[in-house]
Amino acid sequence: MNNTVKRIVELLFEDAVMTDEIQTMKDEVMNNCQEHFEDLIRRGMMEDEAIGAVVESLKGMEEVIAEYPQRGGKATDEANDVGDGCSWQSNAAGVRRINADVAACDLTIRTSDENELKVLWEDSMSGLIKCEITGDTLNIRVEDKENGGQAAGNDIWSALCKMRDGSRTWNGFGDMFRDFREMGRKMVTMTKGGWMTVMIPATVCEAGIHTTCGNITVNNVCLREMELTSTSGDVAVENKEAPAADLLLANTTSGDIRIAGGAERMKLNTTSGDIEAKPVNAGKVDVNTMSGDVSFSGQCPVLTANTVSGDLELEGVYGLVSGKTVSGDLELDVSEGRVDQVNVQTTSGDVDVILPRNEDSVHVELHSVSGDLVNHVGDAGLGARVQIRIQSVSGDVSVC
């Protein structure tokens, strides 16, 4: 189910009193729209164009729905313990972890000054948020109540000609909204699924967050363990003013990853998204991409960076730096820092290592089948403080 399509239908019915008749109508509109959307995608239409076609197919529905009883205000969220449809809160006693599966929603985690758990969300998401405490864990998810409590997603197909209220049948399409431009504006706000803010006290020490296209932001929160996963959304951790975490895992497919802060153990993985980690103070870091670029700056005793075609730019203070690339370039610049050991393998990517000017205790081993090898620092032998070993097939290698 396409999330944007679902938001459109939800918005269309949001002010109607949800009688059995209206619920049946809504379900059929939802199914028709989702089928319509999927059909257009199968035909090769771009997603934005398919969404626009779905909106056009709903012309006139607002007037149809307006003939039925309307509620004066938005209903509160029945799934939540407290709140007015836009918030939830509870005492944090005994809660050590939060798990959130929020689909297309942008989620931000902040620190609460009180011993309270607070969850706030955009008004358009009213009725879709489920918050509950189980054992020592607060679970948050976006649900489609009209679809048996399944996680919200979304899509659509044609015509209201299939839609019935028992006594009437509609064959044509009129205006879904009085102003198509206004509908377009609302579509933009719905595309990312709205926003959510989770406020937690210092007693909560673990977080597991998952989104599809929603962004994830952690802002100066004292968490010992973080596992942050998104498909196409960005992941950002701004923890420069918070204590270093024990473990930070960040995973995306096409979303970017941005890290500022510390962790004893850090694993950053993406397929095509870029990774920017600066400044970072970490014990051991693993960075992996397929085509995404990596920019890393900070202090790290052990750094492992691997890519297929992305470029790696590393600078700072390191103990051991290990790197593998296929066609991506690697630049290690410790001219303002230091490094003890460098082990790099590349196929066709170029490798450049820039050492401090006053570094004179260096042992260099460079090997290549057809690439150019340049060593500007000489060789102080196997007992040197800095050990550099680089292997290349056709990529050029430079140490200076």
C-alpha positions in Angstrom: 0.0 0.0 0.0 1.4 3.4 -1.0 1.7 5.8 1.9 1.0 9.0 0.0 -2.2 7.6 -1.5 -3.4 6.5 1.9 -2.8 10.0 3.3 -4.8 11.5 0.4 -7.8 9.2 1.2 -7.4 9.8 4.9 -7.5 13.6 4.3 -10.6 13.3 2.2 -12.6 11.5 4.9 -11.0 13.1 8.0 -14.0 15.3 8.9 -16.8 12.7 8.2 -18.5 10.9 11.0 -17.3 7.3 10.6 -20.6 5.5 10.3 -20.7 2.0 8.9 -21.8 3.4 5.6 -18.9 6.0 5.5 -16.4 3.3 6.6 -17.5 1.0 3.7 -17.3 3.9 1.3 -13.8 4.8 2.6 -12.5 1.2 2.4 -13.7 0.9 -1.2 -12.2 4.3 -2.2 -8.9 3.2 -0.6 -8.9 -0.1 -2.4 -9.8 1.5 -5.8 -7.2 4.2 -5.4 -4.5 1.8 -4.4 -5.2 -0.5 -7.3 -5.2 2.5 -9.7 -1.8 3.6 -8.4 -0.3 0.2 -8.8 -1.7 -0.2 -12.3 -0.2 3.2 -13.3 3.2 2.2 -11.8 3.1 -1.1 -13.7 2.5 0.8 -16.9 5.8 2.7 -16.3 4.4 5.9 -14.9 6.7 7.8 -12.4 5.4 7.8 -8.8 4.7 11.6 -8.7 2.7 11.4 -11.9 0.8 8.4 -10.7 -0.1 10.2 -7.5 -1.3 13.2 -9.5 -3.5 10.9 -11.6 -5.0 9.4 -8.4 -5.9 12.9 -7.1 -7.6 13.7 -10.4 -9.6 10.5 -10.2 -11.1 11.7 -6.9 -12.5 14.9 -8.2 -16.0 15.5 -6.8 -15.6 13.2 -3.8 -15.4 16.0 -1.3 -18.8 17.2 -2.2 -20.2 13.7 -2.0 -18.8 13.1 1.5 -20.0 16.6 2.6 -23.6 15.3 2.2 -23.0 13.0 5.2 -22.7 14.0 8.9 -19.5 15.9 9.7 -17.8 16.0 13.1 -17.0 19.4 14.6 -13.4 18.6 15.5 -10.8 15.9 15.1 -11.3 12.8 17.3 -8.8 11.8 19.9 -6.6 8.9 19.2 -8.3 5.9 20.8 -5.2 3.8 20.6 -3.3 6.1 23.1 -3.6 6.1 26.8 -3.7 9.9 27.0 -3.6 12.8 24.6 -5.7 15.0 22.3 -4.9 13.1 19.1 -1.5 14.8 18.7 0.3 13.6 21.8 0.9 10.8 24.3 2.7 10.7 27.6 3.5 8.4 30.4 5.7 8.0 33.5 9.1 6.6 32.5 9.6 4.4 35.5 11.0 1.1 34.5 11.3 1.9 30.8 14.8 1.4 29.4 14.2 1.1 25.7 12.1 2.6 22.9 11.2 0.7 19.7 9.6 2.7 16.9 8.4 1.5 13.5 7.0 4.6 11.9 7.0 4.0 8.1 7.2 7.4 6.2 7.2 9.5 9.4 10.1 11.8 10.2 11.1 11.0 13.7 13.2 13.1 16.1 14.5 11.9 19.5 15.2 14.6 22.1 15.9 14.7 25.9 13.1 15.3 28.3 13.9 17.3 31.5 11.3 15.4 33.4 10.9 11.7 34.2 8.2 11.5 31.6 8.0 9.8 28.2 6.4 12.2 25.6 5.4 11.5 22.0 4.2 14.4 19.8 3.1 14.1 16.2 1.7 16.1 13.4 -2.1 16.7 13.5 -2.6 15.0 10.1 -1.4 11.7 11.6 -4.1 11.6 14.2 -5.6 8.2 14.6 -2.6 6.4 13.1 -0.2 6.4 16.1 0.0 3.5 18.6 2.0 3.9 21.8 2.2 1.3 24.4 4.6 0.1 27.1 5.4 -3.6 27.3 7.8 -4.6 30.1 10.7 -2.2 30.0 10.1 -1.1 26.4 8.0 1.7 24.9 6.7 0.6 21.5 5.6 3.2 18.9 4.2 2.4 15.5 2.2 3.9 12.7 -0.9 1.8 12.2 -3.7 1.6 9.7 -6.6 0.9 11.9 -8.9 0.5 9.0 -6.7 -2.4 7.8 -6.6 -4.5 11.0 -3.8 -2.6 12.7 -1.2 -3.2 10.0 1.7 -0.8 9.7 0.6 2.1 7.5 1.7 2.0 3.9 -0.3 2.8 0.7 -1.5 2.7 -3.1 -4.6 3.0 -5.5 -6.9 2.3 -8.7 -9.6 3.9 -10.5 -12.8 4.8 -10.3 -15.5 5.8 -8.1 -17.7 4.0 -10.6 -17.2 1.0 -8.4 -17.9 2.9 -5.2 -21.4 2.5 -3.6 -23.1 3.6 -0.4 -25.9 1.1 -0.8 -28.3 3.5 -2.4 -26.2 5.5 -4.8 -23.6 4.8 -7.5 -21.1 7.3 -8.8 -19.8 6.9 -12.4 -17.9 10.1 -12.9 -15.2 12.1 -11.1 -15.7 15.5 -9.8 -13.5 17.7 -7.6 -11.8 15.9 -4.6 -10.9 19.3 -3.3 -12.2 22.7 -4.4 -8.8 23.8 -5.4 -6.5 21.3 -7.1 -3.5 23.5 -6.2 -4.4 23.3 -2.6 -4.6 19.5 -2.9 -1.1 19.6 -4.5 0.1 21.5 -1.5 -1.4 19.0 0.9 0.1 16.2 -1.1 3.6 17.6 -0.6 3.1 17.7 3.2 1.8 14.1 3.2 4.6 12.6 1.0 7.0 12.2 4.0 4.2 11.0 6.3 4.3 13.9 8.8 6.6 14.4 11.8 7.0 12.8 15.2 9.1 13.9 18.2 9.9 11.5 21.0 11.1 13.0 24.3 12.9 10.6 26.7 14.6 11.0 30.1 18.1 9.8 30.8 16.8 6.6 32.3 16.0 5.4 28.8 19.3 4.0 27.4 18.4 2.0 24.2 16.6 2.9 21.0 15.6 0.9 17.9 14.1 3.0 15.2 12.9 1.9 11.8 11.4 3.9 8.9 10.8 3.4 5.2 11.3 6.9 3.8 11.1 8.9 7.0 14.1 10.7 8.3 15.6 9.8 11.7 17.2 12.5 13.9 18.8 12.0 17.4 19.6 15.3 19.0 22.0 15.3 22.0 20.4 12.3 23.7 22.1 10.1 26.3 21.6 6.6 24.8 24.0 3.7 25.4 22.8 1.8 22.3 21.2 3.0 19.1 20.0 1.0 16.1 18.7 3.4 13.4 17.4 2.0 10.1 15.8 3.6 7.1 15.3 2.6 3.5 15.3 6.0 1.7 15.2 8.4 4.7 18.3 10.1 6.1 19.8 9.2 9.5 21.3 12.0 11.5 22.9 11.8 15.0 23.9 15.1 16.6 25.4 14.0 19.9 28.4 16.3 20.3 27.1 17.4 23.7 26.0 13.9 24.9 28.1 11.2 26.5 29.5 8.7 24.0 27.3 5.7 23.3 28.4 2.1 23.7 27.0 1.1 20.3 25.7 3.1 17.3 24.3 1.2 14.3 23.0 3.2 11.4 21.7 1.5 8.2 20.1 2.9 5.0 19.6 1.9 1.5 19.6 5.2 -0.4 19.3 7.6 2.5 22.3 9.6 3.8 24.0 9.1 7.2 25.3 12.0 9.2 27.1 11.5 12.5 28.6 13.9 15.0 29.6 12.6 18.4 31.1 9.6 20.0 30.5 5.8 20.4 32.7 3.0 21.6 31.5 0.9 18.7 30.1 2.4 15.5 28.8 0.6 12.4 27.6 2.7 9.4 26.1 0.9 6.4 24.5 2.2 3.2 24.0 1.1 -0.4 23.9 4.4 -2.4 23.6 7.0 0.3 26.5 9.2 1.4 28.1 9.0 4.9 29.4 12.0 6.7 30.9 11.4 10.1 32.5 14.5 11.6 33.6 15.2 14.2 33.7 11.7 15.6 35.4 10.2 18.7 35.0 6.5 18.6 36.7 3.3 19.7 36.1 1.1 16.6 34.3 2.1 13.5 33.1 0.1 10.5 31.9 2.0 7.4 30.5 0.2 4.4 28.9 1.5 1.1 28.3 0.3 -2.4 28.2 3.5 -4.3 27.9 6.1 -1.6 30.7 8.5 -0.8 32.2 8.6 2.7 33.6 11.7 4.5 35.1 10.8 7.9 36.9 13.1 10.4 37.8 12.5 14.0 39.7 10.3 16.4 39.5 6.5 16.1 41.9 3.8 17.2 40.5 1.3 14.6 38.7 2.4 11.4 37.6 0.0 8.6 36.2 1.5 5.5 34.9 -0.5 2.5 33.2 0.6 -0.8 32.7 -0.6 -4.3 32.5 2.6 -6.3 32.1 5.3 -3.7 35.0 7.6 -2.7 36.5 7.6 0.8 37.8 10.8 2.3 39.4 10.2 5.8 41.1 12.7 8.0 42.0 12.9 11.7 43.9 10.8 14.3 43.9 7.0 13.8 45.6 3.9 15.1 44.8 1.3 12.4 43.1 2.3 9.1 42.0 -0.6 6.9 40.3 0.0 3.5 39.0 -1.8 0.5 37.7 -0.3 -2.8 36.9 -1.6 -6.2 36.7 1.5 -8.3 36.3 4.1 -5.6 39.2 6.4 -4.7 40.6 6.6 -1.1 42.2 9.6 0.4 43.7 9.4 3.9 44.8 12.9 5.1 46.5 12.8 8.5 48.6 15.9 7.9 47.0 17.5 10.9 46.7 14.3 12.9 48.5 10.9 12.9 48.2 7.3 11.9 50.1 4.2 13.1 49.1 1.6 10.5 47.5 1.7 7.0 46.3 -1.4 5.1 44.5 -0.7 1.8 43.5 -2.8 -1.1 42.0 -1.4 -4.4 41.3 -2.7 -7.8 41.1 0.4 -10.0 40.6 3.2 -7.5 43.4 5.6 -6.7 44.8 5.8 -3.2 46.5 8.9 -1.7 48.0 9.0 1.8 49.1 12.4 3.2 51.2 12.2 6.3 52.4 15.0 8.7 55.4 16.9 7.4 57.6 16.0 10.3 56.8 12.3 10.2 60.1 10.5 9.3 59.6 7.1 10.8 57.6 5.4 8.0 57.8 2.0 6.4 56.0 1.8 3.0 55.1 -1.2 0.9 53.4 -0.4 -2.3 52.3 -3.0 -4.9 50.4 -2.6 -8.2 50.0 -4.5 -11.5 49.6 -1.5 -13.8 49.0 1.5 -11.6 51.6 4.2 -10.9 53.3 4.1 -7.5 54.8 7.2 -5.8 56.5 7.3 -2.4 57.7 10.8 -1.3 58.5 9.8 2.3 61.2 7.2 1.9 61.4 4.0 4.0 62.6 3.8 7.6 62.4 0.0 7.6 60.2 -2.6 9.3 60.8 -1.0 12.8 59.3 2.3 11.8 56.5 3.8 13.9 54.2 4.1 10.9 53.5 1.0 8.8 51.9 1.5 5.3 50.9 -1.3 3.0 48.8 -0.7 -0.1 48.0 -3.1 -2.9 46.5 -2.1 -6.3 45.6 -3.7 -9.6 45.4 -0.7 -11.9 44.8 2.2 -9.5 47.5 4.8 -8.8 49.0 5.0 -5.3 50.7 8.0 -3.7 52.2 8.5 -0.2 53.5 11.9 0.7 
